[in-house]
């Protein structure tokens, strides 16, 4: 995969998994907080609990900054990392959802550094929606599908 000035040099696929967390000794829960894509991927929990959705800059920020009246959505690691209690495990609506990250770098001869020097790289991510068979940038999917097989440019 490539373009005129850059080329994909590696790919990482990460399974998406959400747990719901609360502060120890929390008060009455009224809100659920996560990145908008996280909120979209956990609609069943929101519907079932009746909590008001509050967008955050990221799922990690939602867990780090969760208030006593909020439930935060994030990967399982966030509970231990931020000293939170698990409210509910595995709250993502679609099992098998993945995020695909592509590492890209300048093509040789197009402003790329000379051999042996450090090359700048960028990482881009997206989630695969099987309904449309196109890659979306975090849009909620009706059903998640595995990414295509790994290939190198």
N, C-alpha and C positions, 0 to 999 in steps of 0.2 A: 504494500500500500504506500503511495507516495504522491507528491505534488511536485511542481517545478522546482521549488526551493528547499523542500524538506522531505524526509523519508521516515517511515515508521521503522524503528530498529528493535523494538521489543514490545511485549504485551503481558499484562498481569490481569488475571481475573480473580475477583474477590466475591465470595458468597455474601449476600445481604441478609443480615439477621438483626432483628430489633427486639430488645427487652424494654419494659416500662419500669421506670425508677421513681422513687420518692425519697425525700429527706427523712432521716430517722426522726420520729416524734412529729411528723407532719400534721397539719391541721386539716380542716375540711377541704377536700379536693374539688376544684372548680375549673381547672384548665389543664390542657395537654399541650406540651411545648416540644417542638422539634423543627428541623429544617423543613421547608415546604414539601420537599420530595419525600422526606420521612413521614410527614403527616399524611401525604397521599398514599403511602405504602402501608399505612396502619389504620385505615378507615373503619374497619370492623370494631376495633377497640374504642375509637371515638364514638361510634354509633351506640355501642353497648353501654358505655359509661355516661354518655350525655355531656361529656366535658367540652368546654369551648376551646377551639384550636387557637394556638398562639404561635406564629412563626418565629424561628430563631435563625441566627446566621449560620449555624451548623448544628448537627446532632450533638457533637461533643460540647459545644457552647451551651446548648440546652441543658445537658446533664450537669455541667460545671456550675451553671447559674440558676438551677431549678429552685423555685421558692417553695415555702411550706404548703401552699395551696395548689401546687402544680404536680403533674405527672410528666416526666421527661422521657422521650424515646431516644434510644441509642443502642450501639452494639454492646454485647454483654460485658466487654472490658470496662465500660464506663462506670458500672456499679462499684467495682473495687477501686478504680482510679480516683473517683470522687467521693468515696465513702457513703454511697447511697444504698437504700434497701430496694430489693427487687419487688415491684408491685405485681408484675406478671411477666412470664418468660415467653419468648417466641410469638410476639404480637403482630408480626408482619403478615399481611393478607395472602401473599403469594410465596409458597415454598419453592425453592430453587431459583429465586431471583439472583442475578449477579450484576456487578458493575465491572465493566471492562475498561482498563486503563491502557493507553497506547503511549509509548515513549517515542518522541520524534526528535530528530536532529537535522541540522543543515545538511544538504547534499554536498558531496565533495565538489570543489571548484565553484561553489556558489556562496562565497563568503565564509566557508568553513575554515577552521584553524588548520594549520599544517599538521601532518601526521606526528603523533607523539605528544601533542598538546591537548589539553582538556577541551572537549567539545561541549558547548551548551546544549542542553536537552530540555524538553518540555513534556509534561504529562497531561493527557486529556482523557476524560472518562465519559461514559454513557451507559445506559441500561438498554437491554434488548427487549423489545415488545414483540411477542410472537404474532399478535393479531395483525400488525402492519408489516412485519418482516423487515422493518427499518430500525435503525438505531435512534433512540431518542435521548434527550439530555435530561434524564431523571423523571420524565413523565410517567405517571402511574400506568401500569399495563393491566389489561384484563387477565392475562396469564403470562407468566415469565417463561422464557425459554433459555436453554443453554446457549452460550456464545458459539460462534463457528469455531472450527478447529484452529489451533494456533498456527500462524504462518509468519514467516519473516520476509521482509522486502529484499 
